[in-house]
Amino acid sequence: MKFYKIGVFLCLVLLIQGCSVNPATGKQDFVLMSEGEELALGRQHSQQVMKQYRRYDNPELQQYIQAIGAKLAKVSHRKGLFYRFTLLDSAEVNAFALPGGYIYITRGLLAYLNSEAELAAVLGHEIGHVTARHSVRQHSASVATSLLGALVAATSGVQGADQLANIVGTGFIRGYGREHELEADRLGVEYLARAGYSPEAMRGVIGTLKNQEIFDKKQAREQGREPRAYHGVFSTHPDNDKRLLEVINSASHLMVNHQSKQGQDRAFLNRLNGLTYGDSAIDGVVRGQIFYHGGMNFKVRFPSNWIIHNGTTSLVAEAPAGKAVLKMTVQDLNKKITPKQFLQQRLGIKDFITEKSIRAGDYRGYSAEVLAKNQNKVRLAVIFAGQRAFLFMATTKIKNDFGRYDKKVLKSILSFSKLTAKDKKVAKELSLLMRAKKSSDSFVQLAKKSPVSHHAEEKLRLLNAVFPKGELKQGDLIKIVR
């Protein structure tokens, strides 16, 4: 009991010593990290981010985003930091901030913005995370919870008490996640106004993101998966969120040199002309049910109505409602072995239920059925192309469905082939094109001509901020995909 009291006393000392004044809010915060450590953490994680992503290859657009971000940072609560704003070559709809002023926005999110003020709203929100030291505060809360859990476990003798404390701590941190996001919104709105942009731009951005979430929920139901949401989006639509409206209204008196344009921001939209939409050619592109990769000179066709996800390290196709999944990865061949030996040695497979040699176009391979730990059957196949091994793995959600989907899976695997001259023309990335809207340009008609697969009309509406219904005025710039 004596040791327990000492431990509690030490924890209280730690809590007291860990309090510091938040530079953005002026309130006392619990932090266990100096500013120097915060900056070092940002440098470390920024290197990890750039291993996972790459910069979008457009220096002019990169400089433009840096300039807008710098304008906002200049009126922020931490003017002494060097802020680095980077446009990432990713189709994800996202933006995020690291400690110390490393801020990222994806081209996937940029494509859905319609004014410089909306871009400033996204960057201002992320600057707010940095100035309020949200990542540092979350880190400190996590460390403190871990220490408390270890103390309880050590003094109570109850096994697993530290794990319970960690679960509670994680829940606590997630519980005030929305508070952090609202605080970042408030700070972002303040920076918008001080930099000369309308605070209303924040509501426009959050409305765009909320529409993305609504659309993704529809897709998730079709695909039998959990919906994805950009961090911080409100549970209700932002037009009806009282707290957000209060945040926006509170910044109105701060506005100086109001620069927000009335109507369309044509100058901003023209900057997006040629912006890559969807997959980058570097990662391969999806057209209909076919995946093309120009760099590695191959294509593969997936079953009709299956949803294809082109990730950074794998290609995944899912049957409707997620009833079956087929995953493809690429590995280097470092040793002269047969396709069968590859499956045995690389995957550690000892027992095949069935097995056979296969040929896909000019390439040889091997295919087998195996039993997973959950007793579901798995279709494995490997195809050798030069010094690369293309590995396929497929299974079903329900055991009895394996036979129903296996023929479709095998057909996809055997469709693997080299690109023809015609394929190489198709295997190019899509991009945004701005042009004046014609009287005949309804979204229904544009969707019929669009190369965008699956829900083309809804995706075009989201790009042009007229979701779920409505039309732009004649003469307005309209985003189309070509």
Secondary structure as UniProt FT lines:
FT   HELIX           2..17
FT   STRAND          19..21
FT   TURN            23..25
FT   STRAND          28..30
FT   HELIX           35..52
FT   HELIX           59..73
FT   TURN            74..75
FT   TURN            79..80
FT   STRAND          84..88
FT   STRAND          95..98
FT   TURN            99..101
FT   STRAND          102..106
FT   HELIX           107..110
FT   TURN            111..112
FT   HELIX           116..131
FT   TURN            132..133
FT   HELIX           134..156
FT   TURN            159..160
FT   HELIX           161..175
FT   HELIX           177..194
FT   TURN            195..196
FT   HELIX           200..223
FT   TURN            231..232
FT   HELIX           238..240
FT   HELIX           242..250
FT   HELIX           252..254
FT   HELIX           266..271
FT   TURN            272..274
FT   STRAND          276..277
FT   TURN            281..283
FT   STRAND          285..287
FT   TURN            288..289
FT   STRAND          290..293
FT   TURN            294..297
FT   STRAND          298..301
FT   TURN            304..305
FT   STRAND          307..310
FT   STRAND          315..318
FT   HELIX           320..322
FT   STRAND          324..332
FT   HELIX           339..346
FT   STRAND          354..360
FT   TURN            361..362
FT   STRAND          363..371
FT   TURN            373..374
FT   STRAND          377..385
FT   TURN            386..387
FT   STRAND          388..396
FT   HELIX           399..401
FT   HELIX           402..414
FT   HELIX           421..426
FT   STRAND          430..436
FT   TURN            439..440
FT   HELIX           443..449
FT   HELIX           456..463
FT   TURN            464..465
FT   TURN            474..475
FT   STRAND          477..481
//
